[in-house]
């Protein structure tokens, strides 16, 4: 199933970067704000996989609640 590429604002990019502790969502390696890709934190391919997207969202909310 094809998905539409999403464009993020600078603020949305910063929030995602900050929430994940400046680390890759997938493998936790350090990333920097200027070179990061937003789909590197939450992969866009998950738009075609609703169950995995919901799981990623739940994990992100749990992380925020702990912070």
C-alpha positions in Angstrom: 0.0 0.0 0.0 1.5 3.3 -1.0 1.8 6.1 1.5 2.0 9.9 1.3 5.3 11.4 2.4 4.7 13.8 5.3 6.4 17.2 5.6 7.2 18.3 9.2 7.8 21.8 10.5 11.0 22.7 12.3 9.1 22.6 15.6 7.7 19.1 14.9 11.2 17.9 14.0 12.7 19.4 17.2 9.9 17.7 19.4 10.6 14.3 17.9 14.3 14.8 18.3 13.9 15.8 21.9 11.3 13.3 22.9 13.6 10.4 21.8 16.6 11.7 23.6 18.6 12.6 20.4 18.7 8.9 19.5 17.4 6.8 16.7 14.0 5.2 17.4 15.0 2.0 15.7 18.4 1.2 17.0 19.2 4.0 19.6 22.3 5.3 17.9 23.0 9.0 18.4 21.6 11.4 15.8 21.8 15.2 15.3 18.9 17.5 14.5 20.4 19.0 11.3 21.0 15.7 9.5 18.2 13.5 11.0 15.3 12.3 8.9 12.0 12.4 10.7 11.1 9.0 9.3 14.3 7.7 11.0 12.5 8.2 14.3 9.1 6.9 13.3 9.4 5.2 10.0 6.9 6.4 7.4 6.4 2.8 6.2 4.4 2.3 9.4 1.6 4.4 7.8 0.8 1.2 5.9 1.0 -0.9 9.0 -1.6 0.5 11.5 -1.0 -2.1 14.2 2.8 -1.4 14.3 2.1 2.4 14.1 -0.3 2.2 17.1 2.4 0.3 19.0 5.0 2.9 18.1 2.6 5.7 19.3 1.9 3.9 22.5 5.6 3.5 23.2 6.2 7.2 22.5 3.4 8.2 24.9 4.8 5.9 27.6 8.2 7.5 27.1 6.8 11.0 27.4 4.9 10.0 30.6 8.1 8.8 32.2 9.9 12.0 31.4 
